[in-house]
Amino acid sequence: MIAIAALFLVCLAYVQANPDGAPLAACVNIAPGHGGISQLLANSSYSLNVSQLTAAGGYTPGRTYTLVLTGGALQYKGLLVQGRNGSTPVGSFAAGNLVKPACSNTAVTHTNNTLKNNVPLIWTAPAAGTGSVVFSYAVVVQNNLAAGNIYYATLTSPVIAEVGSNTSVAQSSMTSLMLLMLLGMFAVHGIAAY
């Protein structure tokens, strides 16, 4: 009987887990790992405000930006946000009000499961040459043993382009150098043959 009670408590803890942030396993597919009965909803009212990035035409490598996860008039209990280039996590997040870094600092998650809204997220853009970034995120609306879990996962931001990268300058310089070398070869060999 004691073993059954202990097993029940372990299962209860698993289902009610993560009041202080997403587990490491959630980093793979940016989905809550609460267990129990879960309901994945579509057509989310929740959005990640990346207007600071889109207004600037994209991100500048190494610069820090503030993103805001909002539900409009709706609140949420948990979140997980990660910037990605394809399937590769990029950039890093800092601790802030109600949030902490997760997934080796490439993501950010909640620090408690109280209701919240319009939480600012501090993101530092990746190094030059990374390319475009899309933020993948999940929002937990309800995490309740009796009522089940309600969450939104695989939500994404618009594509955020990299701007101000030295990559394009380096490519342009290399192209110019090759063109000069080619013209030099024509000057020495090609023009004389005509």
C-alpha positions in Angstrom: 0.0 0.0 0.0 2.8 2.4 0.8 4.5 1.6 -2.5 1.3 2.4 -4.4 0.9 5.7 -2.5 4.6 6.6 -3.3 4.0 5.7 -7.0 0.9 7.9 -7.0 2.9 10.9 -5.6 5.7 10.4 -8.1 3.1 10.4 -11.0 1.3 13.4 -9.5 4.6 15.3 -9.3 5.4 14.4 -12.9 2.0 15.6 -14.2 2.1 18.8 -12.2 5.8 19.3 -12.9 7.6 22.3 -14.4 6.1 25.2 -12.3 9.6 26.7 -12.5 10.4 26.3 -16.1 10.4 24.0 -19.1 12.5 20.8 -18.8 15.6 20.2 -20.9 13.7 17.7 -23.1 11.3 20.5 -24.2 14.2 22.1 -26.0 14.1 19.6 -28.8 10.6 20.4 -30.2 9.6 23.5 -28.1 6.6 21.7 -26.5 5.6 21.4 -22.9 6.5 18.1 -21.2 3.8 18.0 -18.5 2.5 14.5 -19.1 -1.0 13.5 -18.2 -3.9 14.6 -20.5 -2.8 17.5 -22.7 -4.7 19.5 -25.3 -2.7 21.1 -28.0 -4.7 24.0 -29.4 -4.3 25.7 -32.8 -5.1 29.3 -33.8 -3.4 30.9 -30.9 -4.2 34.4 -29.7 -0.6 34.5 -28.2 2.1 36.1 -30.2 5.8 37.0 -29.9 6.2 40.7 -30.5 9.5 41.1 -32.5 8.7 44.6 -33.7 12.0 45.9 -32.5 13.7 43.5 -34.9 11.3 43.9 -37.9 11.4 47.8 -37.6 15.2 47.6 -37.9 14.9 45.4 -41.0 16.4 42.4 -39.0 18.9 41.8 -36.3 22.5 43.1 -36.0 24.9 40.3 -34.9 25.8 40.6 -31.2 23.2 43.2 -30.4 20.6 42.8 -27.6 16.9 43.1 -28.2 13.7 43.0 -26.2 11.0 40.7 -27.4 7.6 40.5 -25.7 5.3 37.4 -25.4 1.8 38.6 -25.3 -1.7 37.1 -25.2 -3.6 40.3 -25.8 -6.3 40.2 -23.1 -5.4 36.5 -22.3 -2.8 35.4 -19.7 -0.6 32.3 -19.6 1.3 30.3 -17.0 4.3 29.1 -18.8 6.4 29.8 -21.9 9.4 28.5 -23.8 11.0 30.6 -26.6 14.0 29.8 -28.7 15.6 31.5 -31.7 16.5 29.1 -34.5 18.2 29.0 -37.9 16.6 25.9 -39.4 16.8 23.5 -36.5 19.9 25.0 -34.9 19.3 27.1 -31.8 20.9 30.6 -32.2 21.4 33.6 -30.0 21.1 33.7 -26.2 18.6 34.8 -23.6 19.2 36.5 -20.3 17.3 36.2 -17.0 14.6 38.8 -16.5 11.3 39.5 -14.7 9.5 36.1 -14.5 11.9 34.3 -16.9 15.2 32.5 -16.9 17.5 31.1 -19.5 17.0 27.5 -20.6 18.4 25.0 -23.1 22.0 26.1 -22.5 20.9 29.8 -22.7 19.6 29.4 -26.2 16.0 29.7 -24.9 14.0 31.3 -22.2 11.3 29.9 -19.9 9.1 30.9 -16.9 10.3 31.0 -13.3 6.9 30.3 -11.8 3.4 29.2 -12.9 1.5 32.3 -11.9 -0.6 34.0 -14.5 1.3 36.5 -16.6 1.2 38.5 -19.8 3.4 40.8 -21.8 6.6 39.4 -20.4 9.7 41.0 -21.8 12.4 38.6 -23.0 16.0 39.8 -23.5 17.7 38.2 -26.5 21.2 38.7 -27.8 21.6 38.0 -31.5 24.1 35.4 -32.7 27.4 36.0 -34.4 27.7 37.3 -37.9 27.2 34.8 -40.7 24.4 32.9 -38.8 21.7 33.9 -41.3 18.0 34.4 -40.7 16.3 33.6 -37.4 12.8 32.3 -36.6 11.6 32.2 -33.0 9.8 29.0 -32.1 7.7 29.2 -28.9 5.2 27.4 -26.7 2.7 28.8 -24.3 1.1 26.9 -21.4 -2.3 28.2 -20.6 -3.4 25.6 -18.0 -1.5 22.9 -16.1 -4.0 21.2 -13.9 -4.3 17.5 -12.9 -8.1 17.5 -12.8 -8.8 19.7 -15.8 -5.8 18.6 -18.0 -3.1 20.7 -19.7 -3.9 23.3 -22.3 -1.0 24.7 -24.3 0.0 26.0 -27.7 3.2 24.7 -29.2 5.2 25.1 -32.5 4.2 28.8 -32.7 6.6 30.8 -34.8 7.6 34.4 -35.4 8.1 36.0 -38.8 11.5 35.3 -40.3 14.1 37.8 -39.0 16.9 38.6 -41.4 20.5 39.2 -40.4 21.6 42.8 -41.2 25.0 44.6 -40.8 26.9 41.3 -41.3 30.5 41.4 -42.3 29.8 38.3 -44.4 28.3 40.3 -47.3 31.2 42.8 -47.1 33.7 39.9 -47.2 31.9 38.3 -50.1 31.8 41.6 -52.0 35.5 42.2 -51.3 36.4 38.7 -52.6 34.3 39.2 -55.7 36.0 42.6 -56.4 39.5 41.0 -55.8 38.7 38.1 -58.2 37.4 40.6 -60.8 40.6 42.7 -60.6 42.7 39.5 -60.9 40.7 38.5 -64.0 41.1 41.9 -65.6 44.8 41.8 -64.8 45.1 38.4 -66.6 43.3 39.8 -69.6 45.6 42.9 -69.6 48.6 40.7 -69.7 47.5 37.8 -71.9 44.1 38.3 -73.3 44.2 41.7 -74.9 47.5 41.1 -76.6 46.0 38.0 -78.3 43.3 40.0 -79.9 
